[in-house]
Structure formats: C-alpha cells, structure tokens
Amino acid sequence: MMLPTYLPTHLPELTTIPESVGNGAAAAERMAVRTVEAAVEQPARVLRGTIRRRTTLGAVLRDTLSPAGVHRVVEAARPVYDLARVSVGHPFGVTFGPDGLLAAFTYGVDELRTLRVTRQGESYRAELLTRQYDVRVASVRGEIHSSLFGAVMEAGEDDQLALDLADIFMWDVDFNTELQKGDSFRVAVEKLSVDGSFTRYGRILAAELVRGERVIQAVRFEGQYGPAYFMPDGRPMRKAFLRSPLRFTRISSGFTNARLHPILGVVRPHFGIDFAAPIGTPVRASADGVVTAAGWDGGYGKVVRMRHANGYETLYGHLSRIDVRLGQRLAQSTVVGAVGMTGLATGPHLDYRMIRYGAFVNPLKIQSPPADPISADERAAFESIRDRQLALLGPTPGAVAVAQTAAAAATTSARTFSGASP
C-alpha cells in the first residue's frame, strides 16, 4: 500500500526502548499512542528562505519534503502558477502543523502576488493572493553640485530616479558634458508602497531641468499613440537623435581636425567623440535605422554602423561585444553592443561618429529635428493635463525664496509693532 505523501517529515524521538513485539498488541497500541501524543505536542514549525542561483524547488525543499511531497505541491499549484519558474531571490515559506505534517507552502511571485498552497485533509488547495500598491505623488527637487546622480541622492531618493529623469531629457541634454554646478531639477513622481514600505517609483508626471538660463519642462501625456513626454507647448521631447549613445560617462577626446594619435604617434583628424566608460557599458542606437555593418573593422575593432533617415549614418567603435546583426532594423535606444577597447584603443571607450551624405559631422553640434507635435484634436486634453501636472512640481525655487523673504519681513514688522526695539 502506498503511503500518503503528506506524512510527517520527522517523528519525535522515543525516550524509552520500545517493548518487544512479544508483549503483543497492547504494547504496540501504547507505543503508537505515545508517538501520536508527542507529535501533537510539537509546536508548529515555519521555515523561510529565498531561492538561490542554479537551484530548483525540489532542491530547496529536499530537507523538509520528500520528492513525492514536492511533486504534489507543484501539481496543486499548477492551475494558478507554475512553480517550475521560481526566480532567484524570491522568498518562500514552509509551515508544518503541530502534527509535523505540511500545513502550507508560500512563494512570493512578485511585489503584489503570493502563491499559497495549503493542506486540506489529504489534498492541497492553491490560491494566488494579490495586493494593491499604495500610490502617492511626491514633489522632489535638487541642485546639481557634481552630477545628477549626486543631486538625486542628496534629495533622499534612489538612483533609479536619476536614470528615469535622464531618459526623459536625453534628447536635449548630454548628461556627460552639459550639466553645470548650480543647475537644478524638479520632478513630480509616483511613489509606490506596499504595507507602508516604499517599493519603487511609478510614472513621472512632470519634470523640469534648469540649465543656466534655460528651463526645460516635460509633461507625460497618453495620446492616441501611447504615453510620451511633451514640452508645455505640445512639442515632443523625443527627437531624431539622442544627445549621447551612453547614459552616463565622460568625453575623453572630442571632434577635431588635428589630434596626436595615442598609439600611432602621428597627428591626424579625429572625426568622432570618444566616451570613456567601463567595459560592458551598454551602447544605444542614437536613432531609428538599419545596421549596415556589424563586425571587425581594422583600427575600430568591433564596430556597428547604422544608416538613418535624411542621409545620416552613425558608427560605434571599439566595442567589446556586438548585440545586433547585419540588416537588422533598430529603434532608437536599442542596445547595439557594449563599450570595449578592441582595435587601436589604449583604454575602454566608445568611438562614436556621425556621417551625413558621406562627410563626418560633429555629433554634439547636430540640431536634431523633433517628432510630430500634439495633434489638433488632442490639444485641449493635453493642455488640461499639462496644467494639472505642472502644478504638481510645486513652487519654483525663486518663488520659495521670495515667499520666505516676505514671511521674514512680515515677522520683523509684527515684532516692531508689538513693542520690540526697531
């Protein structure tokens, strides 16, 4: 007879030697009663952990459940979730009842969903428990002292917010070269929490970047073609070319007609921009286009070339790896490869070049044309949302300073009126 797979995974140790079988059925009955009573007195046990790399659920639970028991849990869960797809770092829990039997198994599918398998008699029941995010819109502001990352961290936020802001303004600002000390940002962003604890950022509803005398504002609007960011006048933030194919780095060599080559030792033109960055840094396609070359090309090492609209071409040299193939059509920001130092390179960097109608041009001086503006039939809806979401940014720093000065003056006036010394 096959034993049930939910039998106890452990039995209490007996403190006395069992009576011999020769004492008959009465002795066997007394032994069984003591075993059951001891098992009932056992407190419930809860085992918790996280899924590690290169493991399976069976390997995780092998010390607590038999292979047949794990199989029954997996089969019971299958209608609501496939436990063959457990992910690294996700939490799990195993609860044993006072009788030593498996009472429940839980697995954190994601931030909002938890799989729970509970024993009911001789069978198991599986369900997917769901929660909702608590969403709050927060206004965050900061001033640039060294970098956008630093300013965001000083404002008490996570670096993910800096990446999200950079993705909004990447067509107008090269965050590698153009931010200066004293520049500032404001952002209205959704903060998502679960059980009172911050989990992640949601949508950025509005953002502002002040660079010297220039103020750039962006508003999120979901139109007929999906969500996108627009300037307050309805022009899209997205343009034909990114300001930089790398998110955050620095320029190690600029566009020039005469540069001493660091390896060849001769003076010759450098018709590109060198971005210094660690090996493996993702390199993005700066515009929509088609891959015209993907492989080794002499001093460029591993290189990707792309053809774009209006006679433009781009080149990405010294790559450590190539992630695209010849003839592939790519959307803007698609990763084409990673920074390396293949070919004639003294250190890891990206050699980024732009050609128009066969002649090299300086990528930093290209005036990239914008995409189509808000359509006339969506203008009214956009303007209504724009005004509401820009208001979420809060007062401008200048307005705050004026208000604080006015409040201080009012306090001084009140003190003088009440008899304080002028």
Residue pairs with C-beta under 8 A, 6 or more apart in sequence:
4 122
5 66
5 68
5 69
5 71
5 72
6 69
6 72
6 101
6 102
6 119
6 122
7 101
8 39
8 99
8 100
8 101
9 64
9 65
9 66
9 69
9 96
9 100
9 102
10 100
11 35
11 39
11 100
12 35
12 38
12 39
12 42
14 31
14 34
14 35
18 27
18 31
19 27
19 28
19 30
19 31
20 27
21 27
21 28
39 98
39 99
39 100
40 98
40 99
41 98
42 98
42 99
42 100
43 98
44 95
44 96
44 97
44 98
44 103
45 95
45 96
46 93
46 94
46 95
46 96
47 64
47 93
47 94
47 95
47 96
48 91
48 92
48 93
48 94
49 60
49 91
49 92
49 93
50 89
50 90
50 91
50 92
51 60
51 86
51 87
51 88
51 89
51 90
51 92
52 60
52 88
53 88
56 86
57 70
57 73
57 74
57 83
57 84
57 86
58 67
58 70
60 86
60 92
61 69
61 70
61 73
61 94
62 70
64 94
64 96
65 73
65 94
65 102
69 102
72 124
73 83
73 102
73 105
73 117
73 124
74 83
74 84
76 117
76 123
76 124
76 125
76 126
77 83
77 115
77 117
77 126
78 126
79 126
80 115
80 126
80 127
80 128
81 107
81 109
81 115
81 126
81 128
83 107
83 115
86 92
86 107
90 107
90 108
90 109
91 107
91 108
92 105
92 106
92 107
92 108
93 104
93 105
93 106
93 107
94 102
94 104
94 105
95 102
95 103
95 104
95 105
95 106
96 102
96 103
97 103
97 119
101 119
102 119
103 118
103 119
104 116
104 117
104 118
104 119
105 116
105 117
106 114
106 115
106 116
106 117
107 114
107 115
108 114
108 115
109 115
109 128
111 133
111 194
111 199
111 200
112 130
112 131
112 132
112 133
112 194
113 128
113 129
113 130
113 131
114 128
114 129
115 126
115 127
115 128
115 129
116 126
116 127
116 128
116 129
117 124
117 125
117 126
118 124
118 125
131 194
131 195
133 192
133 193
133 194
133 199
133 202
134 192
134 193
134 194
134 196
135 190
135 191
135 192
135 193
135 202
136 190
136 191
136 193
137 188
137 189
137 190
137 191
137 205
137 392
138 188
138 189
138 190
138 191
139 186
139 187
139 188
139 392
139 393
139 394
140 152
140 155
140 157
140 161
140 186
140 187
140 188
140 189
141 155
141 184
141 185
141 186
141 187
141 394
141 397
142 151
142 152
142 154
142 155
142 184
142 185
143 151
143 154
143 182
143 183
143 184
144 150
144 151
144 179
144 180
144 181
144 182
144 183
144 184
144 185
145 151
145 154
145 181
146 181
147 175
147 179
147 248
148 162
148 165
148 166
148 175
148 179
148 185
148 248
149 159
149 162
149 248
151 162
151 184
151 185
152 158
152 159
152 161
152 162
152 165
153 159
153 162
158 201
160 200
160 201
161 187
161 189
161 201
163 247
164 189
164 201
164 204
165 185
165 187
165 204
165 207
165 209
166 175
166 247
166 248
168 204
168 207
168 218
168 229
168 237
169 175
169 207
169 209
169 216
169 218
169 237
170 242
170 243
170 244
170 247
171 237
171 238
171 239
171 241
171 242
171 243
171 368
172 216
172 237
172 239
172 243
173 179
173 209
173 211
173 216
173 243
174 243
174 244
174 364
175 244
175 247
175 248
176 244
176 246
176 248
176 249
176 250
176 251
176 275
177 250
177 251
177 364
178 211
178 243
179 211
180 211
180 212
182 212
183 209
183 210
183 211
183 212
184 209
184 210
184 397
185 207
185 208
185 209
185 210
186 207
186 208
186 393
186 394
186 396
187 204
187 206
187 207
187 208
187 393
188 204
188 205
188 206
188 207
188 389
188 392
188 393
188 394
189 201
189 202
189 203
189 204
189 205
190 201
190 202
190 203
190 204
190 205
191 198
191 201
191 202
192 198
192 199
192 200
192 201
192 202
193 199
203 220
203 227
204 220
205 219
205 220
205 389
205 392
206 217
206 218
206 219
206 220
206 389
206 390
206 392
206 393
207 217
207 218
207 229
207 393
208 215
208 216
208 217
208 218
208 393
209 215
209 216
210 216
216 231
217 231
217 232
217 390
218 229
218 230
218 231
218 237
219 229
219 230
219 231
219 232
219 382
219 385
219 386
219 389
219 390
220 227
220 228
220 229
220 389
221 227
221 228
221 229
221 230
221 374
221 381
221 382
221 385
221 386
223 374
223 375
223 378
223 382
224 375
224 378
228 236
228 237
228 238
229 236
229 237
229 238
230 236
230 237
230 373
230 374
230 382
230 386
231 237
232 386
232 390
233 373
234 373
234 374
234 379
234 382
235 370
235 373
236 370
236 371
236 372
236 373
238 332
238 370
238 371
239 368
239 369
239 370
239 371
240 287
240 288
240 308
240 309
240 310
240 368
240 369
240 370
240 371
241 286
241 287
241 308
241 312
241 363
241 366
241 368
242 284
242 286
242 287
242 332
242 333
243 364
244 275
244 286
244 352
245 275
245 283
245 284
245 285
245 286
245 314
245 316
245 350
245 352
246 275
246 277
246 281
246 282
246 283
246 284
246 339
246 350
247 282
247 284
249 275
249 276
249 277
249 281
249 350
250 275
250 276
250 277
251 273
251 274
251 275
251 276
252 274
252 275
252 276
252 347
252 349
253 259
253 270
253 273
253 274
253 349
254 270
254 273
254 274
254 364
255 270
255 271
255 272
255 273
255 362
255 363
255 364
256 269
256 270
257 269
258 267
258 268
258 269
259 267
259 268
259 269
259 270
260 266
260 267
261 267
261 268
261 344
262 346
263 344
263 345
263 346
264 344
271 353
271 360
272 315
272 317
272 351
272 352
272 353
272 354
272 360
272 363
273 351
273 352
273 353
273 362
273 363
273 364
274 349
274 350
274 351
274 352
275 339
275 349
275 350
275 352
276 347
276 348
276 349
277 339
277 348
277 349
277 350
278 339
278 348
279 320
279 338
279 339
279 340
279 341
279 348
280 320
280 338
280 339
281 338
281 339
281 350
282 335
282 338
283 304
283 316
283 319
283 335
283 336
283 337
283 338
283 339
283 350
284 332
284 333
284 334
284 335
284 336
285 306
285 314
285 330
285 331
285 332
285 333
285 334
285 335
285 336
286 314
286 332
286 352
286 354
286 363
287 306
287 308
287 309
287 312
287 314
287 332
288 308
288 309
288 329
288 330
288 331
288 332
289 306
289 307
289 308
289 309
289 312
289 314
289 329
289 330
290 306
290 307
290 327
290 328
290 329
290 330
291 304
291 305
291 306
291 324
291 325
291 326
291 327
291 328
291 329
291 330
291 336
292 305
292 306
292 307
292 313
292 326
293 303
293 304
293 305
293 326
294 303
294 304
294 305
294 322
294 324
294 325
294 326
294 328
295 302
295 303
295 322
295 326
296 302
296 303
296 342
296 343
297 303
297 317
297 343
298 343
299 343
299 344
300 315
300 317
300 318
300 343
300 351
301 317
301 318
301 319
301 340
301 341
301 342
301 343
301 344
301 345
302 317
302 318
302 319
302 320
302 321
302 322
302 337
302 340
302 342
302 343
303 315
303 316
303 317
303 318
303 319
303 343
304 315
304 316
304 319
304 322
304 324
304 336
304 337
305 313
305 314
305 315
305 316
306 313
306 314
306 315
306 316
306 330
306 336
307 313
308 314
310 356
311 356
311 357
312 354
312 355
312 356
313 354
313 355
313 356
314 352
314 353
314 354
314 355
314 363
315 351
315 352
315 353
315 354
315 355
316 336
316 337
316 350
316 351
316 352
317 343
317 350
317 351
317 352
317 353
318 339
318 340
318 341
318 342
318 343
318 345
318 348
318 349
318 350
318 351
319 336
319 337
319 338
319 339
319 340
319 342
319 350
320 337
320 338
320 339
320 340
320 341
320 342
320 348
321 337
321 338
321 340
322 336
322 337
323 335
323 336
323 337
323 338
324 330
324 334
324 336
324 337
330 336
339 348
339 349
339 350
340 348
341 347
341 348
341 349
345 351
352 363
353 360
353 363
354 360
354 361
354 362
354 363
354 366
355 361
374 382
395 403
416 422
